[in-house]
C-alpha cells in the first residue's frame, strides 16, 4: 500500500492529531461559566515560561470585593385564593386572576402562612400583622388548553379551547412579621 492510499484510509479525526499544533486557542465560557476567566491553551511544543527570561510585571492592586449592603434573605409562603406560593422579595409571581386589580396597582396580601429569615415565624394558621406588598405588572392569559370530546361510533366530536386568566405581580416587600413569636427548629 503506498503513502497516498494510507492517508485515505485514516479518518479525518486522526489526521487532526497528526498535524503539527502551532495555534493558541482560548476557551469560550459557557453561559453558566460567565464569571470564570478565559484560559489560554499553549501548544504542546511551546517553551515553558520558566525558561524564557522576561521582565517581572509590576504588581497591580485590584479591589476584589466591593462592600454592598446585604439585604436580609426572606422566604414567605402566602396563600392567594386557594393555592399557596413560595415567594421572595423582588421576584415576579404568576398567580390566579386578581379581579379587582389593575395594572400598576399596589396590593397587600394578608394571608401569610410562614415567614422564614434567620428565625422562622410559623402561622397558626396565619402570621398575624404580616403583609406582603406587591405591584400588579400584567393581566394576561395562560397558554391555550384544548379539550377534545369524542365518542367512538357515534359521530360525536367537540373541540373546545380554554385560556385561564392570570396576573403577574412583583413582590416589593414583607412587613409586620417581627411582632409574631418566632419558632426555633431544633435539628
Helices and strands as residue ranges (DSSP letters): H 3-9, H 12-18, E 25-26, G 31-33, E 40-41, E 75-80, E 83-87, E 92-96, E 106-109, E 112-116, E 120-122, E 131-141, E 145-151, E 156-162, E 165-175
